[in-house]
Amino acid sequence: MMRLQFVPPLCLGLLIGAVACAEEPASIAPAPARTAPAAETPQDLPLDALRTFADVFGRLKEDYVEEVKDKSLIENAIRGMLSGLDPHSSYVDGEEYRDLQVGTSGEFGGLGIEVGMEDGFVKVIAPIDDTPAQRAGLQAGDMIIRIDDKPVKGLSLNEAVQLMRGKPGTQIRLSILRGSDEKPFEVVLERAVIQVASVKSRMLEPGFGYVRLTHFQAHTTDDMLKAIDELKKAGEGRLKGLVLDLRNNPGGVLNGAVGVSDAFLTDGLIVYTEGRVKNSQMRFKAGPDDVLDGAPIVVLVNSGSASASEIVAGALQDHRRAIVMGTQTFGKGSVQTIVPIDEHSALKLTTARYYTPSGRSIQANGIVPDITLERGEFKPLADPGLGSLKEANLVRHLDGQAPATDEPAEPAPLPLAVEDFQLSEALNVLKGLNILGAAAKP
């Protein structure tokens, strides 16, 4: 299989210290060369607007209730200019700049949630598996309205992130508004060092494997291929089908998304990007090998599946390589590039949109599943009632002979539908696809 290396300036998923932002981890562009500005005619510059800016700057310097440093005013002006463009473009200072490197390392301190901003509040995009946020029951779509005793309204995303950061072992109280509930509720979480295992796997039934990708990191493709090899060994050398679980996967590096897609595709486009500058226009194609040799795939997604997850789901769906099940994904289809300003600051600027092989833009649309399956619960009846008539119910029936054993009978494991209803339905679809595939063979 063709091995695709990381290609700047595209990279997806941003983890900022305690909390991750559901933005694509911006790539780092080379620092712009210092060249003499080209001669400009007066109509090239918005002179009236610049005069207004200078007037406001001077008025703040003279009349504001407290003295403000020039640097602070200019940095705030830059932040405002970028925040007015879209939710993902921003100005990052030295500390935030360093934090951008955390997203692909697989280990960071904090709560373990991916967040964005919506209507002035912090919105949970996805809780990360085996983290304080996931154990506390936070869900995709939850709105964080207070952090400890401080209202979120009026804070920038970075300011909210700073409040949620802290030393591992310290506690934080979040006020959460969920869905149509009118009354918020509080959760207390203990900050921890978050170690994200990006790939988890197990055998659901003989021949049917399960791989969960929690995040796209630098080594996710290699780890997934190792997991599939182990599943193949358990399945006597081959798999009849695979469930690829991307639920609540907020994204990660682009290379991981391309590599995972390439593992199951034998030809064609995986994803492409379009922007105004030449180096934001890129295309990624699949190599000739399919690690499953054509065995059917079901991809599970939900509203917490974002960015890199949507690239994988969209590519496999467009190539008709997998059935996508679940609910519509988040819809994060823009690419951010880090443009250094100096040694201590940079711009995180949206430079492109990415598209599925068929030309669909994921931005604000997401991936619509082939089979919509809402989150649900399956509870077996404690008392099934009268039930059907069996031989043992007949009068004067012969007793059966139970096999002799000294070991107590082990309790039957709970059905998969009780553990995870969506996963159980995905397995049923996978079995159906396997039967149809076997019937079609001569």
C-alpha positions in Angstrom: 0.0 0.0 0.0 1.2 3.4 -0.8 2.5 5.3 2.2 1.6 9.0 2.2 3.7 11.3 4.3 2.6 14.4 6.1 2.3 17.3 3.6 2.3 20.9 4.8 0.5 23.2 5.0 -2.4 20.9 5.7 -3.0 19.3 9.0 -6.2 18.7 10.9 -7.3 18.9 14.6 -6.1 21.4 17.3 -5.5 20.5 20.9 -5.0 23.4 23.2 -3.7 22.3 26.6 -6.6 21.3 28.8 -9.1 21.3 26.1 -9.0 20.5 22.4 -10.6 22.8 19.8 -12.5 21.1 17.0 -10.4 23.0 14.5 -8.0 21.4 12.2 -4.6 21.5 13.6 -3.1 24.1 11.6 0.0 23.5 9.6 2.9 25.8 9.9 3.8 27.9 6.9 7.3 29.3 6.4 7.8 32.8 7.8 7.1 35.3 5.1 10.2 36.8 3.5 10.8 40.5 4.1 10.6 42.2 0.8 10.2 45.8 -0.2 6.5 46.7 -0.6 5.3 47.2 -4.1 4.3 50.7 -5.1 0.6 51.3 -4.3 -1.7 53.8 -5.7 -4.0 55.7 -3.2 -7.1 53.7 -4.3 -5.3 50.4 -3.3 -5.5 51.5 0.4 -8.7 52.1 2.3 -7.4 55.5 3.5 -10.7 56.6 5.1 -10.9 53.4 7.1 -7.3 53.6 8.2 -7.8 57.2 9.4 -10.8 56.0 11.4 -8.6 53.3 12.9 -5.9 55.8 13.8 -8.5 58.1 15.4 -9.9 55.3 17.5 -6.4 54.2 18.5 -5.6 57.8 19.6 -8.9 58.2 21.5 -8.3 55.0 23.4 -4.8 56.1 24.3 -6.0 59.4 25.6 -9.5 58.8 27.1 -9.7 55.2 28.3 -10.1 54.9 32.1 -6.7 53.2 32.5 -3.5 53.6 30.6 -3.2 51.0 27.8 0.0 49.9 26.2 0.4 50.3 22.4 1.2 46.6 22.0 -1.9 45.5 23.8 -4.1 47.7 21.7 -2.6 46.5 18.4 -2.8 42.8 19.4 -6.4 43.2 20.4 -7.1 44.9 17.1 -5.5 42.0 15.2 -7.5 39.5 17.3 -10.7 41.3 16.5 -9.9 41.5 12.8 -9.3 37.7 12.6 -12.2 36.7 14.9 -14.6 38.6 12.6 -13.7 36.3 9.7 -14.7 32.8 10.9 -14.7 30.8 14.1 -11.3 29.2 13.4 -9.1 32.1 12.3 -7.3 33.7 15.3 -4.1 35.4 16.5 -1.9 33.1 18.7 0.7 34.4 21.1 3.9 32.5 22.2 2.1 30.2 24.7 -0.8 29.4 22.4 1.7 28.9 19.5 3.5 26.2 21.5 0.2 24.5 22.4 -0.5 23.9 18.8 2.2 21.2 18.8 0.3 19.2 21.5 -2.4 17.9 19.2 -0.4 15.2 17.4 1.7 14.0 20.4 -1.1 11.9 22.0 -0.5 13.2 25.5 -1.6 16.5 27.1 -2.9 17.8 30.4 -6.6 18.7 31.0 -10.1 17.4 30.7 -10.2 15.5 27.4 -12.8 17.4 25.4 -12.9 18.9 22.0 -14.6 22.3 22.0 -15.6 25.2 19.8 -17.7 28.4 20.2 -21.3 28.8 19.4 -23.6 31.7 20.3 -21.0 33.0 22.7 -20.8 29.7 24.7 -18.3 26.9 24.6 -19.8 23.9 22.7 -18.6 20.3 23.4 -17.7 18.8 20.0 -16.7 15.4 21.4 -15.4 13.9 24.7 -12.3 11.8 24.2 -12.4 8.2 25.3 -11.1 7.3 28.8 -10.7 10.9 30.0 -12.3 12.9 32.8 -14.8 14.5 30.4 -16.0 11.1 29.1 -16.2 9.5 32.5 -18.3 12.5 33.7 -20.8 11.9 31.0 -20.2 15.0 28.8 -21.8 14.6 25.4 -21.3 16.1 21.9 -23.5 19.2 21.7 -23.4 20.1 25.4 -23.0 23.9 26.0 -20.6 25.0 28.8 -22.1 28.2 30.2 -20.0 28.6 33.4 -16.5 27.6 34.3 -16.3 27.4 38.1 -18.0 30.7 39.0 -17.2 32.6 35.9 -19.7 33.0 33.0 -18.5 32.0 29.6 -20.5 34.6 27.8 -18.2 37.3 26.6 -15.0 35.2 26.7 -13.0 34.2 23.6 -12.4 30.5 23.1 -8.8 30.9 24.1 -9.8 32.6 27.3 -12.2 29.8 28.1 -9.5 27.3 27.4 -7.1 29.0 29.7 -9.7 28.8 32.5 -10.2 25.1 32.0 -6.5 24.4 32.1 -4.8 23.5 35.4 -2.5 21.1 37.2 -3.5 17.4 37.0 -5.4 16.4 40.2 -7.1 19.8 40.6 -10.9 20.1 40.2 -13.0 22.2 38.0 -16.8 22.8 38.0 -18.6 23.2 34.8 -22.3 24.3 34.3 -23.8 22.5 31.3 -26.8 23.1 29.2 -27.9 20.1 27.3 -30.3 19.9 24.4 -33.8 21.4 25.1 -33.3 21.2 28.8 -34.2 24.6 30.3 -32.2 24.1 33.5 -28.4 23.7 33.4 -26.7 21.1 35.6 -23.2 21.0 37.1 -20.4 18.5 36.8 -17.2 18.4 38.8 -14.2 17.0 36.9 -10.6 16.3 38.1 -8.0 17.4 35.6 -5.6 14.7 34.5 -2.8 14.0 32.1 -4.6 12.8 29.0 -3.0 9.9 27.2 -5.0 9.2 24.0 -4.7 5.7 22.6 -5.9 6.5 19.1 -6.7 2.9 18.0 -8.7 0.3 19.9 -9.8 -3.0 18.5 -11.5 -6.3 19.3 -13.4 -9.2 17.7 -17.2 -8.7 17.8 -17.9 -12.2 16.6 -15.8 -14.8 14.8 -14.7 -13.2 11.6 -16.1 -9.7 12.3 -13.7 -7.2 13.6 -14.1 -3.8 15.3 -11.6 -0.9 15.2 -12.3 2.4 17.0 -10.3 5.5 16.1 -10.5 8.1 18.9 -8.2 10.6 17.2 -6.0 11.0 14.1 -2.4 11.2 15.2 0.9 10.8 13.4 1.0 7.0 13.9 -2.7 6.2 13.7 -2.5 4.5 10.3 0.4 2.2 11.4 -1.4 1.4 14.7 -4.6 0.6 12.8 -2.8 -1.7 10.4 -1.3 -3.6 13.3 -4.7 -3.9 15.0 -6.2 -5.3 11.8 -3.3 -7.8 11.4 -4.1 -9.0 15.0 -7.8 -9.3 14.1 -6.9 -11.3 11.0 -4.8 -13.7 13.0 -7.7 -14.2 15.4 -10.0 -14.8 12.3 -7.7 -17.4 10.9 -6.0 -15.1 8.4 -9.0 -13.1 7.1 -11.9 -10.9 8.2 -15.4 -11.3 6.9 -16.1 -7.6 7.7 -15.0 -4.6 9.8 -16.8 -1.9 11.8 -14.8 1.3 11.7 -16.0 3.4 14.6 -15.4 7.2 14.1 -18.0 8.4 16.6 -16.9 11.4 18.7 -13.6 11.4 16.8 -12.8 15.2 16.5 -10.1 14.9 13.9 -6.3 15.1 13.9 -3.5 15.2 11.4 -4.4 15.1 7.7 -1.8 12.4 7.1 -3.7 10.1 9.4 -7.0 10.6 7.6 -5.4 10.0 4.2 -3.5 7.0 5.4 -6.6 5.3 7.0 -8.6 5.9 3.8 -5.8 4.6 1.6 -5.7 1.4 3.7 -9.2 0.4 2.3 -9.1 1.9 -1.2 -7.3 0.7 -4.3 -7.5 3.7 -6.6 -8.9 7.2 -7.0 -9.0 10.4 -5.1 -9.2 10.5 -1.3 -9.6 14.3 -0.6 -8.7 17.5 -2.3 -8.5 21.1 -1.1 -9.2 24.5 -2.8 -8.2 27.9 -1.7 -7.0 31.3 -3.1 -3.3 30.7 -2.9 -1.6 28.1 -5.0 -0.1 25.9 -2.2 -3.6 25.5 -0.6 -4.7 23.5 -3.7 -3.8 19.9 -3.1 -5.0 16.4 -4.1 -4.4 13.1 -2.4 -4.8 9.7 -4.2 -5.0 6.1 -3.0 -2.5 3.4 -3.7 -3.3 -0.1 -5.1 -3.7 -2.2 -2.0 -6.8 -2.9 0.2 -5.9 -4.3 3.6 -9.2 -6.1 3.9 -9.2 -7.6 0.3 -12.6 -6.2 -0.4 -14.3 -7.4 2.8 -17.3 -5.2 3.7 -17.0 -2.2 6.0 -19.5 -0.2 8.1 -18.4 3.2 9.3 -20.1 4.6 12.4 -20.3 8.4 12.8 -22.2 11.0 14.8 -22.3 14.7 15.4 -19.0 14.5 17.3 -17.2 13.1 14.2 -15.4 16.1 12.7 -12.7 17.1 10.2 -10.3 14.2 9.6 -13.1 11.7 10.5 -15.3 13.3 7.9 -12.5 13.0 5.3 -12.4 9.2 5.9 -16.2 8.7 6.0 -16.7 10.9 2.9 -13.9 9.1 0.9 -15.2 5.6 1.7 -18.8 6.6 1.0 -18.0 8.2 -2.3 -16.0 5.2 -3.5 -18.9 2.9 -2.3 -16.3 1.1 -0.2 -18.3 1.3 3.1 -21.8 1.8 4.4 -21.8 4.9 6.6 -24.2 4.6 9.6 -25.2 6.9 12.5 -26.1 10.6 12.5 -24.9 13.6 10.4 -21.4 14.6 11.2 -20.1 18.0 12.6 -19.3 19.7 9.3 -15.7 21.0 9.8 -14.3 21.3 6.3 -11.9 24.2 6.4 -8.1 24.1 6.6 -6.1 26.4 9.0 -2.5 27.4 8.3 -0.1 28.8 10.9 1.7 31.9 9.5 4.5 33.1 11.8 4.6 36.8 12.4 7.7 36.8 14.6 9.4 34.4 17.1 6.5 34.7 19.6 3.3 35.1 17.6 1.5 33.9 14.5 -1.8 34.0 12.6 -3.9 30.9 12.5 -5.7 31.6 9.2 -8.3 29.7 7.3 -6.8 29.1 3.8 -8.8 26.4 2.1 -11.8 24.1 2.1 -11.5 20.4 1.6 -13.8 18.3 -0.6 -14.7 14.6 -0.9 -13.8 12.7 -4.1 -17.1 13.5 -5.7 -16.7 17.2 -5.0 -18.9 17.6 -1.9 -17.9 20.3 0.5 -18.0 19.1 4.1 -17.9 22.7 5.5 -21.1 23.4 7.4 -22.7 20.3 5.7 -21.0 17.3 7.2 -21.4 13.8 6.0 -25.0 12.4 5.8 -25.0 8.7 6.6 -26.3 6.1 4.2 -28.3 4.7 7.1 -29.5 7.1 9.8 -29.3 5.6 13.2 -30.0 7.7 16.3 -28.4 6.9 19.6 -30.7 4.6 21.6 -30.9 2.1 24.3 -31.9 -1.6 24.3 -33.3 -3.1 27.5 -34.3 -6.8 27.6 -37.6 -7.4 29.4 -37.0 -8.5 32.9 -40.2 -10.6 32.7 -40.9 -11.8 29.2 -44.4 -12.9 30.1 -46.1 -16.1 29.0 -43.8 -16.6 26.0 -44.1 -19.4 23.4 -45.0 -23.0 24.2 -42.1 -25.5 24.4 -41.7 -29.2 25.0 -40.8 -28.6 28.7 -44.3 -26.9 29.1 -46.2 -30.1 28.1 -47.8 -32.3 30.8 -45.8 -35.6 31.5 -42.9 -34.5 29.2 -39.7 -36.5 29.4 -36.9 -35.0 31.4 -33.7 -34.2 29.5 -30.3 -35.4 30.6 -28.0 -32.5 31.5 -24.3 -33.0 31.0 -22.5 -33.8 34.2 -20.3 -31.0 35.4 -19.0 -29.8 38.7 -18.4 -26.2 37.6 -21.2 -23.7 38.2 -22.7 -22.2 35.1 -21.3 -18.8 34.2 -23.9 -16.0 33.7 -24.6 -15.3 30.1 -22.9 -12.1 28.8 -25.1 -9.1 28.0 -26.1 -8.8 24.4 -24.1 -6.4 22.3 -27.3 -4.4 21.8 -27.4 -3.6 25.5 -23.7 -2.5 25.5 -24.0 -0.4 22.3 -27.1 -0.4 20.2 -25.6 1.4 17.2 -22.7 -1.0 17.2 -25.0 -4.0 17.3 -27.0 -2.6 14.3 -23.7 -2.0 12.5 -22.7 -5.6 13.0 -26.1 -6.8 11.7 -25.6 -4.8 8.5 -22.1 -6.2 8.2 -23.4 -9.7 8.5 -26.0 -9.0 5.8 -23.4 -7.5 3.4 -21.2 -10.6 4.0 -24.1 -13.0 3.2 -25.0 -11.0 0.0 -21.3 -11.0 -1.0 -21.0 -14.8 -0.5 -24.2 -15.4 -2.4 -23.0 -13.4 -5.4 -19.9 -15.5 -5.8 -20.1 -18.4 -8.2 
